[in-house]
C-alpha cells in the first residue's frame, strides 16, 4: 500500500510539472502574439493620425477653392461671366401660353 501511494505521488508530480510546462509554453506564445498585435495596433493608429491630418489639409484646400470671391473672379476672368442683373429676368406674362396635351393636337 505504501508503494502505491509513492507511485501515485510521483505520477501526480510528473503530471503537474508537465502541466506547468505546457501552461508556460502557452503563456509564452500568447505573450508574443499580444506583442505582435500591439505593434499592429500602433501602426494602425499612426495611419489613422496621418489620414486625419490629410483630411484636415484637404478640407482647408476645399474651403479655399470654394471661396465665393475667388470663384467670382475666376468666372469673370476665364468664362466672361458676371452676376445676373435685374434686366436679364423676364416677366411671367412673357411666357407662352400652356400647350394643349398630346391627344388634343391634330
N, C-alpha and C positions, 0 to 999 in steps of 0.2 A: 504494500500500500504506500509505503514511503517513497519507493522508486517511481510509482505512478504520479505522485504529487510533484516530484522534482522534474520529471519529464514534462509535465503539464506546465510548470513554471517556465522551463526553458522554451517550450513551444510558444507560450504566450509572450515571452520576452523577444523572441525572434520575430514574431508577428508584429509586435509593437514597434520594433526597430525598423522593420520593412515598411510598415505603415508610415512611420515618421519620415523615412527616406522618400517614399512616394509623395507624401504631402509637401516635403521640402522641394522636390523637383517640380511639382505642380505650382507651388508658390513662386519659384524662380521663373517659370515660363510665363505666368500671369504678370509678374513684375515687369519683365521685359516687353510684354505686349502692351502694358499700360504706358510704359516709357515711349514706345513707338507711337501709340495713339496720341499721347500728349504732344509729341513732335508734330504730328499731322495737324492737330488742333491749332497749335501755334502758327503753323504755316497757313492754315485756312483763315485764321484771324488776321494775319498780316495781309493776305489777299483781300479780305473784306475791307480793311482800312484803306488799302490802295484804291479799291473800286469806289469807296465813298469819297475819297479825295478827288478822283477823276470825275465823279458825278458832280461834285461841288464846282469844279472848274468848268464843266460843260454847262451847268446852269448859269454860271456867270457869263459865259460866252453867249448863250441863248438870250439872256437878258439884254446884253449889249446889241446883238444882231437884230433884235426885235424892237429896239427903241424907236418910238414913233417919229421923232425928229430926224433920226438917221434914215429911216425908210422914206420919209417925205423927200429928203434931199436926194437920195438915190433915184427915186421915181422921177423927180423933176429933171435930174441930170441925164439919166440914161434912157428914160422912156418918154420924156416930154410930157409927163403927166402933171396935172395941177389939181388942187382941191376943186370940187364941184361948186359952181356958182348958182345962184338962185335962178338965173335965166335958162339954165340947162334943164330945168324941170318943166314938164308940160302940164297943162290943165287937164283935169279929169274929163271935161266935156270934149276935149280934142281927140279922145279915143274913139275908134269906130264903134258903131252900134253892134250889139251882140249878134253873131251869126246864127242862122237857123240850124237846128240839129240836122244830122246827115240824112235822115229819112224824109225830110221835107224838101230837100233840094231836088230840082227837076233832072 
